[in-house]
Amino acid sequence: MTDHSDIFIARSVGIVAVASGFILGMHGLDHPDTIWLNTALGLIVTGMLAQAYALFRSFTRATQKNKDKKNL
């Protein structure tokens, strides 16, 4: 895998999870006595965590590149 593939995977998973969470959330709000609302909230939180991980990795990768440039 390349150096930034984990960032791409985390962002993709985050986007899909958040979008799925909102779609299931709309269904869960129509049927609040089912498990769909809790599942939707879990998907939204999972997507946000995946996006936060991607942001963190992007930041650490950028700072590492800056350190490498300064050391040359």
WOZIDA-V241488 format. One record per residue. BURIAL is 1 if it has 16 or more other ideal C-beta (glycine too) atoms within 10 Angstrom, else 0. Layout:
burial=(BURIAL & BURIAL)
This chain:
burial=(0 & 0 & 0 & 0 & 0 & 0 & 1 & 0 & 0 & 1 & 1 & 0 & 1 & 1 & 0 & 0 & 1 & 1 & 0 & 1 & 1 & 0 & 0 & 1 & 1 & 0 & 0 & 1 & 0 & 0 & 0 & 0 & 0 & 0 & 0 & 1 & 1 & 0 & 1 & 1 & 0 & 0 & 1 & 1 & 0 & 1 & 1 & 0 & 0 & 1 & 1 & 0 & 1 & 1 & 0 & 0 & 1 & 0 & 0 & 0 & 0 & 0 & 0 & 0 & 0 & 0 & 0 & 0 & 0 & 0 & 0 & 0)
